[in-house]
Amino acid sequence: IDSLNVFPVADADTGTNLWLTLQAACTAVASARSRPSLRALALAAARGALMGARGNSGVIFSQFLHGLASHIVLLPRGARLDGPALAQALEAAYQAAYAAVMRPVEGTILTAGREAARCATEAAQGSDRSLLAVVEAAVAGAGRAVRESPGLLAPLARAGVVDAGAEGLWLVLEALREVVRQAGEGAQGAEAGRRADARVGQAA
């Protein structure tokens, strides 16, 4: 990701900054009390990312996590983080990220977050609204935004690269997809989503 970093400044540190920000979030989660609720974990991750945010990409990502957590904490006690709930949380996440930037630029991590949320929302309104289906839609939306980023930002097109921040968010969402798949015990399709819903819901 560092090697892709040409916008807004070619300082080759976007990947490093995202890693350090994520590391701070993970440290905060690991420090949470034993068997914490999903709400507590979400808040810990958001606070850790905010305190440890590095660079523009890290700050924006920390706001993305803040928006995600702000919706999760509003879920009724005992409610599951199912597909539709995650889609709503992703909507809150991208809106928080956009609001944190004075002059939002398309083709960046912001666009990837918005497209992930848009595709997740569409999936949550479809026939398969499982957690896995919604996450896969978010991954697809972010991935498409990454591929299209050179068409929105001339510096990327000139350098022949995609946006580093958008790529970073895409990878984070791909990691989420793998976690949901593992929670589904390796099952496929809607059945995997339903099992993942149940597993994640137990933590709420």
HELIX and SHEET records of a PDB file:
HELIX    1   1 ASP A    2  LEU A    4  5                                   3    
HELIX    2   2 THR A   14  ALA A   30  1                                  17    
HELIX    3   3 LEU A   38  GLY A   52  1                                  15    
HELIX    4   4 GLY A   55  ILE A   72  1                                  18    
HELIX    5   5 GLY A   83  ALA A   99  1                                  17    
HELIX    6   6 ILE A  109  ALA A  124  1                                  16    
HELIX    7   7 LEU A  131  GLU A  148  1                                  18    
HELIX    8   8 SER A  149  GLY A  151  5                                   3    
HELIX    9   9 ALA A  154  ALA A  159  1                                   6    
HELIX   10  10 ALA A  164  ALA A  183  1                                  20    
HELIX   11  11 GLY A  189  GLN A  202  1                                  14    
END                                                                             
